Amino acid sequence: LDEAYDALGISTTVSDKEVKVAYRAKAADFHPDKLKSKDLPKEFIAFANDQLARINLAHKVIRDARGT
C-alpha cells in the first residue's frame, strides 16, 4: 500500500479527492496519446505505457484499501 502512495507521490493522510487529483495528474503526464502527439521516440512511449500501468494499479490499490 505504501508503494501505491509513493507511485502517486502522495502521503497516506490525503483525502480521497486529493488521491483522485494526484492520480489524474500523474496519468496525464504519462498518457501515450499525449506523448505520441509530441513525436517522442517509441522507447519513451513504451516506458510511458509501463508507468501508466503502474499508476493505474496504484490508484486501484488505494481505492480498494479505502473502500471507495
C-alpha positions in Angstrom: 0.0 0.0 0.0 2.9 2.4 0.8 4.3 1.7 -2.6 1.0 2.7 -4.2 1.0 6.0 -2.4 4.7 6.6 -3.4 3.7 5.9 -7.1 1.2 8.7 -6.9 3.6 10.9 -5.0 1.2 11.4 -2.1 1.0 10.7 1.6 -1.3 8.2 3.3 -3.1 11.1 5.0 -4.5 12.8 1.9 -8.2 13.0 1.3 -10.0 10.8 -1.3 -10.3 13.9 -3.5 -6.6 14.6 -3.3 -5.9 10.9 -4.3 -8.1 11.4 -7.4 -6.4 14.7 -8.3 -2.9 13.2 -7.9 -3.9 10.1 -10.0 -5.3 12.2 -12.8 -2.2 14.5 -12.9 0.2 11.5 -13.0 -1.9 9.7 -15.6 -2.0 12.8 -17.8 1.8 13.1 -17.6 2.3 9.5 -19.0 -0.7 9.2 -21.2 0.5 7.7 -24.5 -1.9 9.7 -26.7 -0.5 12.9 -25.4 3.1 11.7 -25.8 2.6 10.5 -29.4 1.4 13.9 -30.4 4.8 15.2 -29.3 6.7 12.9 -31.7 8.7 11.2 -28.9 10.7 8.0 -29.6 8.9 4.7 -29.4 11.1 3.6 -26.5 9.8 6.5 -24.4 6.2 5.7 -25.4 6.8 2.1 -24.2 8.2 3.5 -20.9 5.2 5.8 -20.5 2.9 2.8 -21.0 4.6 0.9 -18.2 4.4 3.9 -15.9 0.8 4.5 -16.7 0.1 0.8 -15.9 1.9 1.3 -12.5 -0.1 4.5 -11.8 -3.4 2.8 -12.7 -2.6 -0.1 -10.4 -1.5 2.2 -7.6 -4.8 4.1 -7.8 -6.8 0.8 -7.8 -4.9 -0.5 -4.7 -5.6 2.8 -2.8 -9.2 2.9 -3.8 -9.7 -0.8 -2.8 -7.9 -0.2 0.6 -10.1 2.9 1.3 -13.3 1.2 0.1 -14.0 3.9 -2.5 
